[in-house]
Amino acid sequence: MTSLREWAIKNEVYKPKNWKEFLIELVSFYKLAWQLNQLYKFLKSDKICGKPALADIEDEKLRNKIRAAIYGGVEQNPESSFAKFMYEHFGICADKAPTFEESIDHYRNWGDGIKVSINENSWINSISIKILTEKLSDIINLCRELGIELPELELQDYYPHGPSESIDIIALLPEPGEEPKELVSLINEFKQKAVNLAIGANPFTTFTYYVRAIPVPALMGFLECDVNEIARLARFLGLKAYSMIDPPQEVQLPTKSPNKVFLIAERYRLADKVLDLQEYLERVEPASKDIFQKMIKDAINQIQFSFEPWQDYEPIFSFWLEEVLKKKEDYCYFSIEGGRILEINHGYSKLELPKKIWLCNFLIKLYPAISAGIINKLEFTSPLRLEFSSFAKEWIEKVIENEGKT
């Protein structure tokens, strides 16, 4: 099995043009999200929910399809019916019914006299499908940097960048008695692509997560490339460079002292936008979260670390464990002066370090835990801020138990 490092070196990820494959994957996912969003918008529109009653929908074919969406298959088996599928996935129901059972009762009592409504407690609404579609569209704009025009991706070259080929949204809804094969297939494909794009499953999103906070020398070694190629990657992904000697001072790449520079994903740039997708992928399909968490759990057992001399670093890890994590908190601050860590604090708890540790040395030792997701976030603010993931406690206990190395 190819490791992330082997994949990154082979694919020369520091060259923007080699991200075209990722762009194509995103576009494929975006087209599915677009269709689902258009269908949801249509179901909520005045053409359906704006009518006083189901019977007032003028188009007979559409009226039959909406009737099937609310009551289809109920007489045979309510639990496996198309109506329940539509209620759970899109929230379509009778008279704002808060449950599927009540929606059925309303229809049985009033027939086509019911008013078609959308219950917000649905799968499609939990995804925030409109926001997801917009976020994907925003990322797809990276095609400009790759020298690719939107029509080459079969997308319209004007906002909101829908598919070039027109899509018959109504055709996704089956006629009464028909199997909803096309709609079910669309949703299943959408969920599978969400899994395929998840951090831990997709090499591009996993690599982006890996480099969201990393020392330049570590990334140079990981990719077997020079600082000029790192500078090109940083510009493309939107990684801001900071000095590890005098944070939060920003520096420009390339630099003659790359061994003293740390990269952080900048807000609203490509890397940050890609990482922001994970939350939505997990909403689409919970398996995306399982994959992501498994990656971090595996890292706890596989990660190599060496905090020596241990007597210098032990107070830091003990402080994290006793004063932060055991108190159900997930962050702390570092006060830095002249490149050395003077103090670590969280709220009213404070740790002064009599043996001042070089921040540069500490971050280079700590970065594998950051890249793997055990340390969730590092911010070069003043004071420097570090945020723990839910898996940090287990790892920190392991570091303490092994006296700083494995």
C-alpha positions as CSV (number, residue, x, y, z in Angstrom):
1,M,0.0,0.0,0.0
2,T,1.4,3.4,-1.0
3,S,2.1,5.8,1.9
4,L,1.0,9.4,1.8
5,R,4.7,10.4,1.5
6,E,5.3,8.0,-1.5
7,W,2.2,9.3,-3.2
8,A,3.1,13.0,-2.6
9,I,6.6,12.5,-4.0
10,K,5.5,10.5,-7.0
11,N,2.8,13.1,-7.8
12,E,5.0,16.1,-7.2
13,V,2.2,17.8,-5.2
14,Y,4.2,21.0,-5.0
15,K,3.4,21.6,-8.7
16,P,-0.1,23.1,-8.9
17,K,-0.9,21.5,-12.3
18,N,-0.8,18.1,-10.6
19,W,-3.9,19.0,-8.6
20,K,-6.1,18.7,-11.7
21,E,-7.1,15.2,-10.6
22,F,-8.4,16.6,-7.3
23,L,-10.3,19.3,-9.2
24,I,-12.0,16.7,-11.3
25,E,-13.1,14.8,-8.2
26,L,-14.5,18.0,-6.7
27,V,-16.4,18.8,-9.8
28,S,-18.0,15.4,-9.9
29,F,-19.1,15.8,-6.3
30,Y,-20.3,19.4,-7.0
31,K,-22.5,18.3,-9.8
32,L,-24.3,15.8,-7.6
33,A,-24.7,18.4,-4.8
34,W,-26.0,20.8,-7.4
35,Q,-28.7,18.4,-8.5
36,L,-29.8,17.7,-5.0
37,N,-29.9,21.3,-4.1
38,Q,-32.0,22.1,-7.1
39,L,-34.4,19.4,-6.3
40,Y,-34.7,20.6,-2.7
41,K,-35.2,24.2,-3.8
42,F,-37.9,22.9,-6.2
43,L,-39.7,21.0,-3.5
44,K,-39.8,24.0,-1.3
45,S,-40.8,26.4,-4.1
46,D,-44.2,28.1,-4.6
47,K,-44.9,25.6,-7.3
48,I,-45.4,23.0,-4.6
49,C,-45.3,24.4,-1.0
50,G,-46.8,27.7,-2.1
51,K,-50.1,26.1,-3.1
52,P,-53.0,26.1,-0.7
53,A,-53.4,22.3,-1.2
54,L,-51.9,19.4,-3.1
55,A,-55.0,19.5,-5.4
56,D,-54.1,23.0,-6.5
57,I,-50.9,21.9,-8.3
58,E,-52.0,22.6,-11.9
59,D,-49.7,20.1,-13.6
60,E,-51.3,16.7,-13.2
61,K,-48.1,14.8,-13.7
62,L,-46.3,16.8,-11.1
63,R,-49.3,16.5,-8.7
64,N,-49.1,12.7,-9.0
65,K,-45.4,12.7,-8.3
66,I,-45.8,14.9,-5.2
67,R,-48.6,12.7,-4.0
68,A,-46.3,9.7,-4.4
69,A,-43.6,11.5,-2.4
70,I,-46.0,12.1,0.5
71,Y,-48.0,8.8,0.5
72,G,-46.4,6.4,-2.0
73,G,-46.0,2.8,-0.9
74,V,-47.6,3.5,2.5
75,E,-50.4,1.0,2.0
76,Q,-47.9,-1.8,1.3
77,N,-45.3,-1.1,4.0
78,P,-44.9,2.3,5.6
79,E,-41.4,1.6,6.9
80,S,-39.9,0.8,3.5
81,S,-42.2,3.2,1.5
82,F,-41.0,5.9,-0.9
83,A,-43.0,8.4,1.2
84,K,-40.8,7.6,4.3
85,F,-37.7,7.8,2.1
86,M,-38.7,11.3,0.9
87,Y,-39.7,12.4,4.4
88,E,-36.4,11.4,5.9
89,H,-34.2,12.7,3.1
90,F,-36.1,15.8,2.0
91,G,-38.6,16.5,4.7
92,I,-41.6,16.6,2.3
93,C,-44.8,16.0,4.3
94,A,-48.5,17.0,4.8
95,D,-49.4,20.1,6.8
96,K,-46.0,20.6,8.5
97,A,-46.3,17.2,10.2
98,P,-43.5,16.8,12.9
99,T,-43.3,13.1,12.3
100,F,-43.8,10.7,9.3
101,E,-46.7,9.0,11.0
102,E,-48.6,12.2,11.5
103,S,-48.0,13.1,7.8
104,I,-49.6,9.8,6.8
105,D,-52.5,10.5,9.1
106,H,-53.0,13.9,7.7
107,Y,-53.1,12.5,4.1
108,R,-55.5,9.7,5.1
109,N,-57.9,12.2,6.6
110,W,-57.7,15.0,4.0
111,G,-56.3,13.4,0.8
112,D,-55.3,16.0,-1.8
113,G,-56.7,18.7,0.5
114,I,-53.5,18.7,2.5
115,K,-51.0,21.5,2.1
116,V,-47.6,20.3,1.0
117,S,-44.9,21.3,3.5
118,I,-41.2,20.7,4.2
119,N,-40.1,19.5,7.6
120,E,-36.6,21.0,8.3
121,N,-35.6,18.0,10.3
122,S,-34.3,16.1,7.2
123,W,-31.1,14.7,5.9
124,I,-30.8,17.2,3.1
125,N,-31.3,20.1,5.5
126,S,-28.8,18.7,8.0
127,I,-26.2,18.7,5.2
128,S,-26.7,22.5,4.6
129,I,-26.8,21.5,1.0
130,K,-27.0,25.1,-0.3
131,I,-23.9,26.1,1.7
132,L,-22.0,22.9,0.6
133,T,-22.8,23.7,-3.0
134,E,-21.5,27.2,-2.6
135,K,-18.3,26.1,-0.9
136,L,-17.6,23.5,-3.6
137,S,-18.2,26.2,-6.3
138,D,-15.8,28.5,-4.5
139,I,-13.0,25.8,-4.4
140,I,-13.6,24.9,-8.1
141,N,-12.5,28.3,-9.0
142,L,-9.0,27.1,-8.4
143,C,-9.2,25.9,-12.0
144,R,-8.1,29.4,-13.0
145,E,-4.8,28.8,-11.3
146,L,-4.5,25.5,-13.2
147,G,-5.2,27.1,-16.5
148,I,-8.4,25.2,-16.9
149,E,-11.7,26.8,-18.1
150,L,-15.0,25.9,-16.5
151,P,-16.5,24.7,-19.8
152,E,-13.7,22.1,-20.0
153,L,-15.2,20.7,-16.8
154,E,-18.7,20.8,-18.3
155,L,-19.7,23.7,-16.0
156,Q,-21.2,27.0,-17.0
157,D,-18.7,29.8,-17.2
158,Y,-21.0,32.2,-15.4
159,Y,-22.4,32.3,-11.9
160,P,-23.6,30.1,-10.3
161,H,-21.6,27.7,-12.4
162,G,-24.2,25.0,-12.8
163,P,-23.6,22.0,-15.1
164,S,-23.5,22.9,-18.8
165,E,-26.0,20.2,-19.7
166,S,-29.5,21.1,-18.4
167,I,-30.9,18.7,-15.8
168,D,-34.5,17.7,-15.6
169,I,-34.9,17.9,-11.8
170,I,-38.6,16.8,-11.9
171,A,-37.5,13.6,-13.7
172,L,-35.8,12.5,-10.5
173,L,-39.2,12.1,-8.8
174,P,-40.8,8.8,-9.9
175,E,-44.3,8.4,-11.2
176,P,-46.7,6.6,-8.8
177,G,-45.9,2.9,-8.7
178,E,-42.4,3.4,-10.2
179,E,-39.2,2.6,-8.3
180,P,-37.2,5.8,-7.4
181,K,-34.0,4.2,-9.0
182,E,-32.5,7.5,-10.4
183,L,-33.0,9.4,-7.2
184,V,-31.7,6.6,-4.9
185,S,-28.7,6.2,-7.2
186,L,-28.0,9.9,-7.1
187,I,-28.0,10.0,-3.3
188,N,-25.9,6.8,-3.0
189,E,-23.3,8.2,-5.4
190,F,-23.3,11.5,-3.5
191,K,-22.7,9.7,-0.2
192,Q,-20.0,7.5,-1.7
193,K,-18.1,10.5,-3.2
194,A,-18.3,12.2,0.2
195,V,-16.5,9.2,1.7
196,N,-14.0,9.2,-1.2
197,L,-13.1,12.9,-0.5
198,A,-12.8,12.4,3.3
199,I,-9.5,13.2,5.1
200,G,-7.9,9.8,5.5
201,A,-9.4,8.4,2.3
202,N,-8.5,10.9,-0.3
203,P,-4.7,11.6,-0.7
204,F,-5.2,15.3,-1.7
205,T,-7.4,16.2,1.3
206,T,-5.2,14.1,3.6
207,F,-2.1,15.8,2.3
208,T,-3.7,19.2,2.8
209,Y,-4.6,18.2,6.4
210,Y,-1.0,17.0,6.9
211,V,0.6,20.3,5.8
212,R,-2.0,22.7,7.4
213,A,0.6,23.3,10.2
214,I,4.1,22.1,9.6
215,P,7.8,23.2,9.9
216,V,9.4,24.0,6.5
217,P,12.3,21.6,7.1
218,A,9.9,18.8,7.9
219,L,7.9,19.4,4.7
220,M,11.1,19.6,2.6
221,G,12.2,16.3,3.9
222,F,8.7,14.8,3.5
223,L,8.6,15.8,-0.2
224,E,12.3,15.5,-0.9
225,C,12.3,19.0,-2.5
226,D,13.9,22.4,-2.0
227,V,12.6,25.6,-0.5
228,N,11.7,27.1,-3.8
229,E,9.3,24.2,-4.5
230,I,7.9,24.6,-0.9
231,A,7.4,28.3,-1.6
232,R,5.4,27.4,-4.8
233,L,3.2,24.9,-2.8
234,A,2.7,27.5,0.0
235,R,1.5,30.1,-2.5
236,F,-0.9,27.6,-4.2
237,L,-2.4,26.2,-1.0
238,G,-2.3,29.5,0.9
239,L,0.2,28.5,3.6
240,K,1.5,31.5,5.5
241,A,5.1,31.3,6.7
242,Y,6.1,32.3,10.3
243,S,9.4,32.6,12.0
244,M,9.8,30.0,14.8
245,I,12.3,32.4,16.5
246,D,10.2,35.5,16.9
247,P,6.5,34.6,16.4
248,P,4.1,35.8,15.3
249,Q,6.4,37.4,12.8
250,E,5.5,36.5,9.2
251,V,8.4,35.8,6.7
252,Q,8.5,35.5,3.0
253,L,9.4,32.3,1.1
254,P,11.9,31.3,-0.2
255,T,14.2,32.1,2.6
256,K,17.9,31.4,3.4
257,S,16.8,30.0,6.8
258,P,14.0,27.5,6.0
259,N,14.9,25.5,9.1
260,K,13.5,28.3,11.2
261,V,10.1,28.7,9.4
262,F,6.7,27.2,10.2
263,L,3.8,27.0,7.7
264,I,0.2,27.7,8.8
265,A,-2.9,27.4,6.5
266,E,-4.3,30.9,6.0
267,R,-8.0,31.6,6.5
268,Y,-10.1,31.6,3.3
269,R,-7.3,30.3,1.1
270,L,-7.4,27.0,-0.7
271,A,-6.1,24.7,2.0
272,D,-8.5,26.2,4.6
273,K,-11.4,25.9,2.2
274,V,-10.5,22.2,1.4
275,L,-10.2,21.4,5.1
276,D,-13.5,23.2,5.8
277,L,-15.3,20.6,3.6
278,Q,-14.7,17.7,6.1
279,E,-17.5,18.9,8.4
280,Y,-19.9,18.7,5.4
281,L,-18.7,15.4,4.2
282,E,-19.4,13.9,7.6
283,R,-22.9,15.3,7.5
284,V,-23.5,13.7,4.1
285,E,-22.1,10.3,5.2
286,P,-21.0,9.6,8.8
287,A,-18.5,7.1,7.4
288,S,-16.4,10.1,6.4
289,K,-16.0,10.9,10.1
290,D,-15.1,7.3,11.0
291,I,-12.3,7.3,8.4
292,F,-10.9,10.6,9.6
293,Q,-11.0,9.5,13.2
294,K,-9.4,6.2,12.4
295,M,-6.5,8.0,10.8
296,I,-5.9,9.9,14.0
297,K,-6.3,6.8,16.2
298,D,-3.8,4.9,14.0
299,A,-1.3,7.8,14.4
300,I,-1.4,7.5,18.2
301,N,0.1,4.0,17.8
302,Q,2.4,4.7,14.9
303,I,3.8,8.2,15.5
304,Q,7.5,8.4,16.4
305,F,8.5,11.0,19.0
306,S,11.5,11.9,21.1
307,F,11.3,14.7,23.6
308,E,14.8,14.8,25.1
309,P,16.0,15.7,27.6
310,W,12.7,14.5,29.1
311,Q,13.2,16.5,32.3
312,D,12.9,19.7,30.2
313,Y,9.7,18.6,28.4
314,E,7.9,16.6,31.2
315,P,6.4,19.7,32.9
316,I,4.8,20.8,29.6
317,F,3.0,17.4,29.1
318,S,2.0,17.1,32.7
319,F,0.5,20.7,32.6
320,W,-1.4,19.8,29.5
321,L,-2.8,16.6,31.1
322,E,-3.6,17.9,34.5
323,E,-4.5,21.6,33.9
324,V,-6.1,21.4,30.5
325,L,-7.4,18.0,29.3
326,K,-8.5,16.6,32.7
327,K,-10.5,19.8,33.1
328,K,-12.3,19.1,29.8
329,E,-10.6,22.0,28.1
330,D,-8.9,21.9,24.7
331,Y,-6.4,24.8,24.3
332,C,-3.5,26.6,25.9
333,Y,-1.2,29.6,25.1
334,F,2.6,29.9,24.9
335,S,4.4,33.1,25.8
336,I,7.5,33.4,23.7
337,E,10.5,35.7,24.1
338,G,13.6,35.6,21.9
339,G,12.5,32.4,20.4
340,R,12.2,30.6,23.8
341,I,9.1,29.4,25.6
342,L,8.8,31.4,28.8
343,E,5.3,30.3,30.0
344,I,2.3,28.1,29.2
345,N,-1.1,29.1,30.5
346,H,-4.7,28.2,30.4
347,G,-7.2,30.4,32.2
348,Y,-5.9,30.9,35.7
349,S,-3.5,28.0,35.4
350,K,0.1,28.9,34.5
351,L,3.4,27.0,34.0
352,E,6.7,28.9,34.1
353,L,9.6,27.0,32.5
354,P,12.8,27.5,34.5
355,K,14.6,25.8,31.6
356,K,13.7,27.9,28.6
357,I,13.0,25.6,25.7
358,W,13.6,26.8,22.1
359,L,10.2,27.1,20.4
360,C,11.8,25.9,17.1
361,N,13.1,22.7,18.7
362,F,9.8,22.0,20.4
363,L,7.7,22.5,17.3
364,I,9.9,20.3,15.2
365,K,9.5,17.6,17.8
366,L,5.8,18.2,18.1
367,Y,4.8,18.6,14.5
368,P,4.1,14.9,13.8
369,A,1.3,15.1,16.4
370,I,0.1,18.3,14.8
371,S,0.1,16.9,11.2
372,A,-1.6,13.7,12.3
373,G,-4.4,15.6,14.0
374,I,-3.6,14.8,17.6
375,I,-3.0,18.5,18.1
376,N,-5.9,20.0,16.2
377,K,-4.6,23.5,15.6
378,L,-1.7,25.8,16.0
379,E,-2.1,29.5,15.6
380,F,0.8,32.0,15.5
381,T,-1.0,34.6,17.4
382,S,0.5,36.6,20.3
383,P,0.6,34.6,22.5
384,L,0.9,31.5,20.4
385,R,-2.3,29.3,20.7
386,L,-2.4,25.5,20.6
387,E,-5.6,23.5,20.4
388,F,-6.0,19.8,21.2
389,S,-8.2,17.2,19.5
390,S,-10.3,14.7,21.4
391,F,-7.5,12.1,21.0
392,A,-4.8,14.2,22.6
393,K,-5.2,12.9,26.1
394,E,-4.5,9.3,25.1
395,W,-1.4,10.4,23.2
396,I,-0.1,12.7,26.0
397,E,-0.5,9.9,28.5
398,K,1.5,7.7,26.2
399,V,4.3,10.2,25.9
400,I,4.5,10.6,29.7
401,E,4.4,6.8,30.2
402,N,7.3,6.4,27.8
403,E,9.2,9.3,29.3
404,G,9.2,11.3,26.1
405,K,10.1,8.8,23.4
406,T,9.1,5.7,21.4
